[in-house]
Amino acid sequence: MSPRIFNQPLRILLGTNALVLIASAMFIPIYALYVEDIGGDLFDAGLTAAVYALVAGSLTIVSGRMTDRLKRKELMVIVGYVIVGIGFLLYTFANSLAVLIVIQAIIGFGTAVYAPAFDTLYSHNLHIRRTGLQWGAWEAMDYFATAAGALLGGAIVTFLGFTAMFVLMSAFCLASATYIFFLPKKTL
């Protein structure tokens, strides 16, 4: 009998990361509308998105170094997911561009914390003869999560408003962090 295509750690990593990516994608179709809602314009939407990317990009290498030193790399994933989840919840309190910039920096920091650790854990659990397929599965999941999140976010804001979406985005991240936290130590 051949081994499963995706071992338990990969299935867990794919599932929990899918929730975080869905949460992130929920904001995609309506981010500029939200920025306008708190007094910004399209340039401000671009500026705040750039803050997120600059913070994440600047800190990812530092986070990667820290990940290399840890025995339990999943702790970085947990902490990163929690930070991102808190950042998503903070959107409910954004009432100015300055506050939004701080929130975007927090989310960028959280992303920088979890991404290298996630990639390390995922790579560590790959099957030597199935790396292309298994990385392809992550890439496909990323696209499907983005599609689902964008659709879900648009629908939620249309029918329930921004606050409901932010709470759900946060809940997805915190649920992923909680699930990983309660796994037996050697699972990932």
C-alpha positions in Angstrom: 0.0 0.0 0.0 1.5 3.4 -1.0 1.8 6.1 1.6 -0.8 9.0 1.6 0.0 11.8 -0.8 -0.3 14.2 2.1 0.9 13.2 5.6 -0.9 14.4 8.7 1.4 17.4 9.2 0.9 18.6 5.7 -2.9 18.3 5.9 -2.8 20.2 9.2 -0.6 23.0 7.7 -2.7 23.2 4.6 -6.0 23.4 6.5 -4.9 25.9 9.1 -3.1 28.1 6.6 -6.1 28.0 4.3 -8.2 29.6 7.0 -5.6 32.4 7.5 -5.4 33.0 3.7 -9.2 33.0 3.4 -9.3 35.6 6.2 -6.7 37.8 4.5 -8.4 37.5 1.1 -11.8 38.6 2.5 -10.6 42.2 2.4 -9.3 42.2 -1.1 -12.4 43.3 -3.1 -13.4 46.0 -0.7 -10.2 47.3 0.9 -10.3 50.6 -1.0 -14.0 51.1 0.0 -13.0 50.6 3.6 -10.2 53.1 3.4 -12.6 55.7 1.9 -15.0 54.9 4.7 -12.5 56.1 7.3 -11.6 59.2 5.4 -8.9 58.1 3.0 -8.7 57.9 -0.8 -7.3 55.5 -3.3 -3.7 56.7 -2.8 -4.2 56.1 0.9 -5.3 52.5 0.2 -2.1 52.0 -1.8 0.0 53.6 1.0 -1.4 51.5 3.8 -1.1 48.3 1.7 2.5 49.3 1.1 3.1 49.7 4.8 1.9 46.1 5.4 4.3 44.8 2.6 7.3 46.9 3.8 7.0 45.7 7.4 6.5 42.1 6.4 9.3 42.2 3.9 11.7 44.0 6.3 11.1 41.6 9.2 10.8 38.2 7.4 14.6 37.6 7.3 14.9 38.3 11.0 12.0 36.0 11.7 13.6 33.3 9.6 16.7 33.5 11.6 14.7 33.2 14.8 12.9 30.2 13.3 16.2 28.5 12.6 17.1 28.7 16.3 13.8 27.3 17.7 13.2 23.7 18.3 9.4 24.1 18.2 9.0 26.1 15.0 5.2 25.8 15.3 5.3 28.3 18.1 6.3 31.0 15.6 3.3 30.0 13.4 1.0 30.2 16.4 2.3 33.6 17.5 2.1 35.0 14.0 -1.4 33.8 13.4 -2.5 35.4 16.8 -0.9 38.7 15.9 -2.6 38.7 12.5 -5.9 37.8 14.1 -5.5 40.6 16.6 -4.7 43.0 13.7 -7.8 42.0 11.8 -9.9 42.6 14.9 -8.3 46.0 15.3 -9.8 47.1 12.0 -13.0 47.5 13.9 -11.4 50.4 15.8 -9.8 52.2 12.8 -11.1 55.7 12.6 -8.3 57.4 10.8 -5.5 56.8 8.3 -2.9 56.9 11.1 -4.6 54.1 13.0 -5.0 52.1 9.8 -1.2 52.5 9.1 -0.5 51.1 12.6 -2.9 48.2 12.1 -1.3 47.4 8.7 2.1 47.4 10.3 0.9 45.0 13.1 -0.5 42.6 10.4 2.7 42.8 8.4 4.6 42.0 11.6 2.4 39.0 12.3 2.8 37.8 8.7 6.6 38.1 9.0 6.5 36.1 12.2 4.6 33.1 10.8 5.6 32.8 7.2 9.2 31.6 7.5 8.2 29.1 10.3 5.3 27.9 8.2 7.5 27.4 5.2 10.1 25.5 7.3 7.5 23.2 8.8 5.9 22.6 5.4 9.3 21.9 3.7 10.4 19.6 6.6 7.3 17.4 6.1 7.5 17.0 2.3 8.0 13.6 0.8 11.2 13.6 -1.2 9.5 12.2 -4.3 6.5 14.4 -4.1 7.8 17.9 -3.4 6.5 19.3 -6.7 3.0 17.9 -6.1 3.0 18.9 -2.4 4.1 22.5 -3.1 1.7 22.6 -6.0 -1.1 21.7 -3.5 -0.1 24.6 -1.3 -0.1 27.0 -4.3 -3.5 25.7 -5.4 -4.8 26.0 -1.9 -3.6 29.6 -1.9 -5.5 30.5 -5.1 -8.6 28.7 -4.0 -8.5 30.3 -0.5 -8.0 33.7 -2.2 -11.1 33.1 -4.4 -13.2 31.9 -1.5 -12.1 34.7 0.7 -12.7 37.4 -1.8 -16.2 36.1 -2.5 -17.0 35.6 1.2 -15.7 39.0 2.2 -17.8 40.8 -0.5 -20.9 38.9 0.6 -20.4 39.5 4.3 -19.8 43.2 3.9 -22.8 43.5 1.6 -25.2 41.8 4.0 -23.7 42.2 7.4 -21.2 45.0 7.3 -17.4 45.5 7.9 -17.5 44.6 11.6 -18.9 41.2 11.0 -16.2 40.5 8.4 -13.4 41.7 10.7 -14.6 39.5 13.5 -14.8 36.4 11.2 -11.3 37.2 9.8 -9.9 37.3 13.3 -11.8 34.2 14.3 -10.3 32.2 11.4 -6.7 33.2 12.4 -7.3 32.6 16.1 -8.9 29.2 15.4 -5.9 28.1 13.3 -3.5 29.2 16.1 -5.6 27.5 18.7 -5.7 24.2 16.7 -2.0 24.2 16.2 -1.4 25.1 19.9 -3.3 22.1 21.2 -1.6 19.6 18.8 0.7 17.0 20.5 4.3 18.4 20.5 5.8 16.2 17.8 2.9 16.5 15.3 4.4 19.1 13.1 
